[in-house]
Amino acid sequence: MRVTPLVFSMLFAAWACSAEDAAPVPSATDIAVIETGWQGTVVSRIDQSYAGWDVEIGDADNDGKNEILTTGCPDSRLYLYKLDGTQWKTTLLADNLAQDQPAMGLTVRVADLNGDGLNEILLGTGQEKGGTAWFHVLSTDGKRLTNKLSCRPECNKSSFTHDFAILDLNRDGLKEVIAAYCGGGEVIRYDVNKSLTAISARKIHQLSGSGEESTIADVDNDGRMEYLTANAFRAGKARVEIFDIDEKGELSAEPRIAIAGYEGNGCFYASFTVGDVNNDGKNELVVGWKKEQKINLSTLVAYNIDKTDATPVAWLERDTADLDMGYFEKMMAVADADNDGKNELVISTRGDNMSEFINSNHLGRAYLYRVGTDGKSSRETLVDFREENAESSWLAVGDCDNDGMNEVVLATGKGDRTKPGVSYVVLLEKLGGVPHK
């Protein structure tokens, strides 16, 4: 654990930001087909093959307004995008956060960890050449990093960070972070001190497969939070596991509920999100299943979770090829994306077969699903990226331009993720929406 020098990263960020600003930015319709009734804006053009393996919307610089953050590859950078008047400004806050190249920024979140009223940026890396992933706690004034606290725990043997679950688990006024890891399947808990000068890490669970998601939510609607992870990337053994959290903030030794595939089908992969997708006033668990690693057929199921079981309440897709490779980690969100007062499910697709060695149609799409309390659902295509511009995208939904209405933000990827390239950050907004109160 250490606070690393920032001088070089500040100088590099200033230079790279100038170079980024000089790159031509196309219109959204130049690189994609946008659904009628929606408007697309290219926020930025990035000289990376992947603008983002994750997207976050939040007030990272503590000025009272939201920004967009992305992290991607091959240079494991952190970008901040801010609306300045009518123009989006791109700022490179950090470069080479994995301290190795090529490598990945895989997870980025905004949260006030120490309860001082100021947000921090949390970032986890992916080490393409092996070695343990980095966990960073960063602070920014919107122009540069002002603090960087880093941890590479010996208790973790995995190289790829798969999301952060954030909560004050032990009620001491400090938020803790639980991360799941791809590779060995470690679930690691990070604790910071009040002054944000030290991080401690410990392994709190060992998955039998690879950790593909990490979330804390009240998934069973009992007023208490649960920890959820996807234990996957193993032939026929993918499971979504739900753990209780006790009064001391510790996870139960074993999951209370483990959902192992659907309708008797063992699966290779699972990813999920939690939210009130059918607008019945209760959270549902939405799971994306993939049965076979190299057969790109996906199934989307919304479940009602109770104390002992998971009951399907809606089938959004069954063995469809329309979702391309069927990996949806950090690519699903339940939110009111179109500002009609009701939640929808937004999901983007991944088609980077160069990294996974799986044939892909490179669909480069994002879909919106509307789900009724009767279990019936409908789907519309929000965006269809042209294959020469984007094969994959990662998303977030929120009010990124501070106009009182939600937008969908997509960060694209294309080609060999270990090499430089061109990618985009694209904002989609529904025309004629009503601002949220």
C-alpha positions in Angstrom: 0.0 0.0 0.0 1.4 3.4 -0.9 0.6 6.9 -2.1 2.4 7.1 -5.5 3.9 10.2 -7.1 1.6 12.1 -9.4 4.0 14.4 -11.2 4.6 12.3 -14.3 1.0 11.2 -14.6 -0.1 14.9 -14.5 2.3 15.9 -17.2 1.4 13.0 -19.4 -2.4 13.6 -18.9 -2.0 17.2 -20.0 -0.1 16.2 -23.1 -2.5 13.3 -23.9 -5.6 15.4 -23.3 -4.3 18.0 -25.9 -3.7 15.2 -28.4 -7.2 13.8 -27.8 -8.8 17.2 -28.3 -7.1 17.5 -31.7 -8.6 14.2 -33.0 -11.7 14.7 -35.2 -15.0 13.8 -33.5 -17.6 12.4 -35.9 -21.4 12.7 -35.5 -23.2 9.8 -33.9 -25.0 9.0 -37.2 -21.6 8.6 -38.9 -20.7 5.7 -36.7 -24.1 4.2 -35.8 -27.7 3.8 -36.7 -29.8 5.5 -33.9 -33.3 4.5 -33.0 -36.0 6.9 -34.1 -37.0 9.2 -31.2 -33.5 9.0 -29.7 -30.7 11.4 -30.2 -27.0 10.4 -30.2 -24.0 12.6 -29.4 -20.3 11.5 -29.7 -18.8 12.8 -26.4 -15.3 11.9 -27.4 -13.0 10.0 -29.8 -10.3 8.0 -27.9 -7.0 6.7 -29.3 -7.5 3.4 -27.5 -8.9 0.1 -28.9 -11.4 0.2 -25.9 -12.6 3.5 -24.6 -14.2 1.7 -21.7 -14.5 -1.7 -20.1 -16.5 0.2 -17.7 -18.5 3.5 -17.6 -19.5 5.5 -14.5 -21.7 8.5 -14.0 -21.1 10.5 -10.8 -19.7 13.7 -9.3 -16.0 12.7 -9.3 -14.6 16.2 -8.9 -17.0 17.2 -6.1 -18.3 20.3 -7.9 -22.0 19.3 -7.4 -22.4 18.1 -11.0 -22.1 14.7 -12.5 -19.4 13.7 -15.0 -18.7 10.6 -17.1 -15.8 8.4 -16.3 -14.4 5.5 -18.4 -11.5 3.1 -18.1 -10.2 0.8 -20.9 -7.2 -0.5 -22.7 -4.5 -1.1 -23.9 -3.0 1.7 -21.6 -5.3 1.2 -18.5 -6.2 4.9 -18.6 -8.8 6.8 -16.6 -10.8 9.5 -18.5 -13.2 12.1 -17.3 -15.8 13.8 -19.6 -17.5 17.0 -18.5 -20.1 19.1 -20.2 -18.7 22.7 -20.5 -21.5 24.9 -21.7 -22.6 23.0 -24.9 -19.3 21.2 -25.5 -18.0 18.0 -23.9 -14.4 18.3 -22.6 -12.2 15.2 -22.3 -9.6 15.0 -19.6 -7.1 12.1 -19.2 -6.7 11.8 -15.4 -4.3 8.8 -15.3 -2.3 6.5 -17.6 -0.9 3.1 -17.1 -2.8 2.3 -13.9 -2.0 -1.3 -14.3 1.8 -0.4 -14.2 2.2 -2.7 -17.2 1.4 -2.5 -20.9 -0.7 -3.6 -22.5 -3.2 -3.9 -19.7 -6.8 -2.9 -18.9 -8.8 -0.6 -16.7 -11.7 -2.9 -15.9 -13.9 -1.3 -13.2 -14.5 2.4 -12.2 -16.8 3.7 -9.5 -17.5 6.9 -7.7 -18.2 6.8 -3.9 -17.5 8.7 -0.7 -15.5 6.0 1.2 -14.5 7.9 4.3 -17.7 9.9 4.9 -16.2 13.3 4.6 -18.7 14.5 2.0 -16.2 14.2 -0.9 -16.3 11.5 -3.5 -13.4 9.3 -4.5 -12.8 7.3 -7.7 -12.3 3.6 -7.3 -10.5 1.7 -10.1 -9.6 -1.9 -10.6 -7.2 -3.1 -13.4 -6.8 -6.1 -15.6 -3.2 -7.5 -16.1 -2.9 -8.9 -19.6 0.5 -10.4 -18.8 -0.5 -11.9 -15.5 0.1 -10.9 -12.0 -2.4 -9.5 -9.4 -4.8 -6.8 -10.3 -4.4 -3.3 -8.8 -7.0 -1.6 -6.6 -6.8 2.2 -6.7 -8.5 4.9 -4.6 -8.1 8.2 -6.5 -9.1 11.8 -5.9 -9.4 14.5 -8.5 -10.2 18.2 -8.9 -11.5 17.5 -12.4 -8.2 18.5 -14.1 -5.7 16.1 -12.5 -5.4 13.5 -9.8 -4.8 15.0 -6.4 -4.3 11.8 -4.5 -3.6 8.2 -5.4 -3.7 5.3 -2.9 -3.0 1.9 -4.3 -3.1 -1.7 -3.2 -2.0 -5.0 -4.8 -2.9 -7.6 -2.2 -0.9 -10.8 -1.7 -4.1 -12.6 -0.8 -5.3 -12.2 -4.4 -3.8 -14.3 -7.2 -6.1 -13.1 -10.0 -5.4 -10.6 -12.8 -8.8 -9.2 -13.7 -11.2 -7.1 -11.6 -14.9 -7.8 -12.0 -16.8 -5.0 -10.4 -17.0 -3.4 -7.0 -19.7 -3.8 -4.3 -19.6 -0.8 -2.0 -21.3 -0.5 1.5 -20.5 0.5 5.1 -20.6 -3.2 6.1 -19.7 -2.9 9.7 -21.4 0.5 10.4 -18.2 2.3 11.4 -18.8 5.3 9.1 -16.4 4.0 6.4 -17.5 2.2 3.3 -15.9 -1.0 2.4 -15.4 -2.4 -1.1 -15.9 -6.1 -2.2 -14.4 -7.1 -5.5 -14.7 -10.4 -7.4 -11.8 -11.6 -9.5 -11.6 -13.4 -12.8 -9.0 -16.1 -12.9 -8.7 -17.8 -9.5 -12.1 -16.7 -8.2 -11.1 -14.7 -5.1 -13.5 -12.4 -3.4 -11.5 -9.6 -1.8 -12.6 -7.0 0.8 -10.9 -3.7 0.9 -11.0 -1.4 4.0 -9.6 2.2 4.0 -8.8 4.4 7.0 -10.5 7.7 7.7 -7.6 9.8 6.3 -7.4 7.7 3.1 -3.7 6.9 3.6 -3.9 3.2 4.0 -5.8 0.2 2.5 -6.1 -3.3 4.0 -7.2 -6.3 2.0 -8.4 -9.7 2.9 -9.9 -12.7 1.1 -13.4 -13.3 2.4 -14.5 -16.0 0.0 -13.1 -18.4 -2.6 -15.3 -19.2 -5.6 -15.1 -22.5 -7.4 -15.0 -20.7 -10.7 -14.2 -17.2 -11.9 -15.7 -14.2 -10.2 -17.7 -12.4 -13.0 -19.8 -9.9 -11.0 -19.9 -8.2 -7.6 -22.9 -6.4 -6.3 -24.6 -5.4 -3.0 -28.4 -5.0 -3.1 -31.6 -5.8 -1.3 -32.4 -8.4 -3.9 -35.1 -10.2 -1.9 -36.8 -7.0 -0.7 -36.6 -7.8 3.0 -34.9 -4.5 4.0 -31.5 -6.0 4.4 -28.7 -6.0 1.9 -27.2 -9.1 0.3 -24.0 -9.7 -1.6 -24.3 -11.2 -5.1 -21.6 -12.6 -7.3 -21.4 -14.7 -10.5 -19.4 -17.8 -10.1 -18.8 -18.7 -13.7 -16.5 -19.3 -16.7 -16.6 -23.1 -16.1 -18.3 -25.5 -18.4 -21.8 -26.3 -17.1 -21.1 -24.9 -13.7 -22.1 -21.2 -13.8 -24.0 -20.0 -10.8 -25.4 -16.7 -9.5 -24.7 -16.8 -5.7 -26.5 -14.7 -3.1 -24.9 -14.3 0.4 -26.3 -13.0 3.6 -24.4 -10.2 5.4 -24.4 -10.5 9.2 -24.6 -7.8 11.8 -20.8 -7.5 11.8 -20.7 -7.0 8.1 -19.3 -10.4 7.3 -20.6 -12.7 4.5 -22.3 -16.0 5.2 -19.8 -18.9 4.8 -21.9 -20.3 1.9 -24.5 -18.7 -0.4 -28.1 -18.7 0.8 -29.3 -19.2 -2.7 -27.3 -20.4 -5.8 -29.0 -20.3 -9.2 -27.3 -22.9 -11.4 -28.5 -22.3 -15.0 -32.1 -22.4 -16.2 -34.7 -25.0 -16.9 -32.2 -27.8 -16.2 -29.5 -26.3 -18.5 -26.1 -26.1 -17.1 -24.3 -22.9 -18.3 -20.8 -21.7 -18.9 -21.4 -18.1 -18.1 -23.7 -15.8 -16.1 -23.9 -12.1 -15.5 -26.6 -10.0 -13.8 -28.0 -6.8 -12.6 -30.6 -5.9 -9.9 -33.5 -3.5 -10.0 -37.2 -3.1 -10.3 -37.4 -4.1 -14.0 -41.1 -4.7 -14.1 -42.1 -1.7 -12.0 -44.0 -3.6 -9.4 -42.2 -1.8 -6.5 -39.8 -4.6 -5.8 -36.3 -5.5 -7.0 -35.8 -8.3 -9.4 -32.6 -10.2 -10.3 -32.0 -10.1 -14.1 -29.5 -12.8 -15.2 -27.9 -13.3 -18.6 -27.1 -16.9 -19.2 -24.8 -18.5 -21.8 -24.9 -22.3 -22.1 -21.8 -23.0 -24.2 -18.6 -20.9 -24.3 -18.2 -21.0 -28.1 -21.8 -21.0 -29.1 -23.2 -17.5 -28.9 -26.8 -18.0 -27.7 -28.0 -16.0 -24.8 -31.0 -16.2 -22.4 -32.3 -13.3 -20.2 -34.4 -14.1 -17.2 -35.8 -11.9 -14.5 -36.3 -13.6 -11.1 -38.1 -12.9 -8.0 -35.9 -13.8 -5.0 -37.3 -14.8 -1.6 -35.7 -16.4 1.4 -35.0 -19.8 -0.2 -35.6 -19.7 -3.9 -35.5 -17.8 -7.2 -38.7 -17.8 -9.3 -38.7 -16.6 -12.9 -41.1 -13.8 -13.5 -40.2 -12.8 -17.0 -38.3 -14.4 -19.9 -36.8 -11.6 -22.0 -34.8 -13.8 -24.4 -34.4 -17.5 -25.0 -31.3 -18.8 -26.8 -31.0 -15.8 -29.0 -28.0 -14.9 -31.2 -29.0 -11.2 -31.2 -26.9 -10.6 -28.0 -23.7 -11.7 -29.7 -21.1 -13.2 -27.4 -23.5 -13.2 -24.4 -21.1 -11.6 -21.8 -22.8 -8.7 -20.0 -20.6 -7.8 -17.1 -21.0 -4.1 -16.6 -23.2 -4.1 -19.7 -26.7 -4.2 -18.1 -28.6 -1.5 -16.2 -32.1 -1.2 -14.8 -33.2 2.4 -14.8 -35.6 4.9 -16.3 -33.6 5.3 -19.5 -36.3 7.1 -21.5 -37.6 9.3 -18.7 -41.2 8.0 -18.9 -41.4 7.4 -15.1 -40.8 3.7 -15.5 -37.7 1.5 -15.4 -36.4 -0.4 -18.3 -33.5 -2.8 -18.8 -30.7 -1.5 -21.1 -28.2 -4.0 -22.3 -25.2 -3.7 -24.7 -23.5 -6.4 -26.6 -19.9 -7.6 -26.9 -18.3 -8.9 -30.1 -14.5 -8.9 -29.5 -13.7 -12.5 -30.6 -10.0 -11.5 -31.0 -9.7 -11.6 -27.2 -11.9 -14.5 -26.4 -11.2 -16.7 -29.5 -15.0 -17.1 -30.2 -16.6 -16.4 -33.5 -18.7 -13.2 -33.3 -21.1 -11.3 -35.5 -19.7 -8.0 -34.2 -23.2 -6.7 -33.7 -22.3 -3.6 -31.6 -25.8 -3.0 -30.4 -27.6 -1.7 -27.3 -31.1 -2.8 -26.6 -33.9 -1.5 -24.3 -36.4 -3.9 -22.8 -39.7 -3.0 -21.3 -41.1 -5.6 -18.9 -44.6 -5.8 -17.6 -45.8 -7.2 -14.3 -47.5 -9.9 -16.4 -44.1 -11.1 -17.5 -44.5 -9.9 -21.1 -41.6 -8.0 -22.5 -40.7 -6.0 -25.7 -37.4 -4.9 -27.1 -36.1 -2.0 -29.2 -32.7 -1.4 -30.6 -31.3 1.9 -29.3 -28.1 1.9 -31.3 -26.5 -0.3 -33.9 -22.8 0.6 -34.3 -21.3 0.2 -37.8 -18.9 -2.7 -37.7 -16.0 -0.6 -38.9 -16.4 1.7 -35.9 -17.4 -0.5 -33.0 -17.9 -4.2 -32.1 -18.7 -3.9 -28.4 -19.8 -1.3 -25.8 -20.1 -0.9 -22.1 -22.8 1.3 -20.5 -24.1 3.4 -17.7 -27.5 5.1 -17.3 -27.9 8.4 -15.4 -28.0 12.2 -15.6 -24.5 12.8 -17.0 -25.3 16.3 -18.4 -27.2 17.6 -15.3 -30.3 18.5 -17.1 -32.6 16.5 -14.8 -33.1 13.6 -17.2 -31.3 10.3 -17.6 -29.1 9.4 -20.5 -27.5 6.2 -21.7 -23.7 6.4 -22.1 -21.8 3.8 -24.1 -18.1 3.3 -24.4 -17.1 1.3 -27.4 -14.4 -1.2 -28.2 -13.0 -2.7 -31.4 -10.2 -5.0 -32.5 -7.2 -6.3 -30.6 -7.5 -5.0 -27.1 -3.7 -5.2 -26.6 -3.0 -2.6 -29.3 -3.9 1.0 -29.8 -7.0 1.8 -31.9 -10.0 4.2 -32.1 -13.0 4.1 -29.9 -15.8 6.4 -28.8 -17.9 7.5 -25.9 -21.5 8.0 -27.1 -24.5 9.6 -25.3 -28.0 8.5 -26.1 -31.1 10.5 -25.0 -34.8 10.1 -25.6 -36.3 13.1 -27.3 -39.2 14.7 -25.4 -38.5 13.2 -22.0 -39.7 14.7 -18.7 -37.1 15.8 -16.2 -37.0 13.8 -13.0 -38.1 15.5 -9.7 
